[in-house]
């Protein structure tokens, strides 16, 4: 699934772990991914890229500010 602002949340939930991830977290992660990796496949991101995006998602989640990248 290619990353975009309107992509479904399922691929993100699958990679993050659906049992331990809220919809708010998945939505924040989608915003981060769309801002940094639009057009790339979710599964093509390296572990380093993914973990960096998770860190950014945590900032967005805590502050509500996408500018915290």
PATI-975246 format. One record per residue (C-alpha): residue in three letters; y, z, x; residue number from 1. Coordinates in pm, 1 decimal, m for minus. Last residue first. Example, Ala and Ser with C-alpha at 12.3 -4.5 7.8 and 13.67 -1.06 7.14 Angstrom:
2
<r SER,<m106.0,714.0,1367.0>,2>;
<r ALA,<m450.0,780.0,1230.0>,1>;
END
This chain:
69
<r UNK,<1702.4,1298.3,889.2>,69>;
<r UNK,<1895.5,1566.0,701.3>,68>;
<r UNK,<2087.5,1295.9,512.0>,67>;
<r UNK,<1820.2,1304.8,243.5>,66>;
<r UNK,<1968.1,1633.1,127.8>,65>;
<r UNK,<1772.5,1842.5,m121.3>,64>;
<r UNK,<1797.3,2116.4,138.9>,63>;
<r UNK,<1445.9,2257.2,148.1>,62>;
<r UNK,<1263.5,1946.5,22.8>,61>;
<r UNK,<1470.4,1712.9,237.9>,60>;
<r UNK,<1402.2,1928.2,543.8>,59>;
<r UNK,<1029.4,1945.5,461.5>,58>;
<r UNK,<1024.0,1568.4,413.8>,57>;
<r UNK,<1176.5,1523.4,758.7>,56>;
<r UNK,<896.1,1728.5,911.2>,55>;
<r UNK,<639.4,1530.0,713.4>,54>;
<r UNK,<800.0,1207.8,842.3>,53>;
<r UNK,<756.0,1328.0,1200.9>,52>;
<r UNK,<394.8,1412.4,1122.3>,51>;
<r UNK,<336.4,1062.4,985.0>,50>;
<r UNK,<499.1,888.8,1280.8>,49>;
<r UNK,<290.5,1095.0,1525.4>,48>;
<r UNK,<m30.1,1034.4,1328.2>,47>;
<r UNK,<42.0,663.3,1344.5>,46>;
<r UNK,<156.5,478.2,1034.7>,45>;
<r UNK,<m74.2,191.3,936.7>,44>;
<r UNK,<m224.5,377.1,638.1>,43>;
<r UNK,<108.7,382.5,454.4>,42>;
<r UNK,<147.4,8.1,513.9>,41>;
<r UNK,<488.6,m100.4,637.4>,40>;
<r UNK,<755.0,m259.1,417.5>,39>;
<r UNK,<991.2,37.4,427.0>,38>;
<r UNK,<919.9,268.0,723.7>,37>;
<r UNK,<1224.6,488.3,775.1>,36>;
<r UNK,<1409.1,516.7,445.2>,35>;
<r UNK,<1106.0,436.0,233.0>,34>;
<r UNK,<904.3,698.5,422.0>,33>;
<r UNK,<1166.0,968.4,369.4>,32>;
<r UNK,<1207.9,888.6,m0.9>,31>;
<r UNK,<827.8,872.8,m49.3>,30>;
<r UNK,<794.9,1209.1,126.8>,29>;
<r UNK,<1045.8,1364.0,m113.2>,28>;
<r UNK,<847.9,1224.1,m406.4>,27>;
<r UNK,<521.2,1355.6,m262.3>,26>;
<r UNK,<674.1,1699.6,m206.9>,25>;
<r UNK,<810.8,1707.2,m562.7>,24>;
<r UNK,<471.2,1594.7,m694.7>,23>;
<r UNK,<316.7,1895.6,m524.4>,22>;
<r UNK,<73.3,1866.6,m235.4>,21>;
<r UNK,<m221.8,2096.2,m167.4>,20>;
<r UNK,<m489.3,1932.5,m381.2>,19>;
<r UNK,<m356.5,1580.1,m328.8>,18>;
<r UNK,<m396.4,1588.6,48.2>,17>;
<r UNK,<m104.9,1437.9,238.0>,16>;
<r UNK,<m278.2,1102.7,290.4>,15>;
<r UNK,<m409.5,1075.7,m63.7>,14>;
<r UNK,<m86.0,1211.5,m211.2>,13>;
<r UNK,<107.8,942.1,m27.8>,12>;
<r UNK,<m127.5,668.9,m147.4>,11>;
<r UNK,<m108.4,811.6,m503.4>,10>;
<r UNK,<272.0,834.9,m524.9>,9>;
<r UNK,<321.3,482.6,m655.8>,8>;
<r UNK,<572.8,266.0,m467.6>,7>;
<r UNK,<927.5,258.0,m602.6>,6>;
<r UNK,<1120.2,346.5,m287.3>,5>;
<r UNK,<892.4,127.5,m78.6>,4>;
<r UNK,<599.4,164.5,160.1>,3>;
<r UNK,<335.2,m103.3,139.7>,2>;
<r UNK,<0.0,0.0,0.0>,1>;
END
